[in-house]
């Protein structure tokens, strides 16, 4: 079974629309960490957020927001008023500990923002 | 520009060979991470070093090894290369040793094994 599922392979939105990227994870641990990364067309990775399992507060950073819901094992990412520069592949990831050997990436969601 | 540099940018080599990828972290950063991105395996975390010591270890093959030097640059050595090792190898750095905290990524080294 996939530890991290990003069911949306590709999404297209028109500029200024809001878009939510879904991430569902699977773990039996009570302590774990969740992440989002962005990979724009240039290819570089950009770290967006790290959240630990004890902190269920939603986070907002500018046009970006993250909704962590333990009850549904989801860590969804919303971009408000999308812009062309948001076009990228977005990866969700889970780490079940901090040793590194239980670190799992999702397969990514490719977001295209159409001007 | 993240401030993390990786050399070389591209590398083409043959199966069975050995290569070394180099990473220089941002000024002041003590941690270096290595990741692999391939078509078959997707993104994978390989290993993290903090101030010269291994801090976290992921899906790094035994044929691969890494180290971090006193000047904090890091090298990833890949030996007995196979076709499946063809991938983009990213290095990232962060200021602290806390595993997987905010990281800054380099542009990557694209390795092609023929």
Interface residues (C-beta under 8 A of the other chain):
Chain A: X33 X35 X37 X43 X44 X45 X46 X47 X50 X91 X93 X95 X98 X99 X100 X101 X103 X105 X107 X108
Chain B: X2 X35 X42 X43 X44 X45 X47 X48 X55 X56 X57 X58 X59 X88 X90 X92 X99 X100 X101 X102 X103 X104 X105 X106 X107 X108
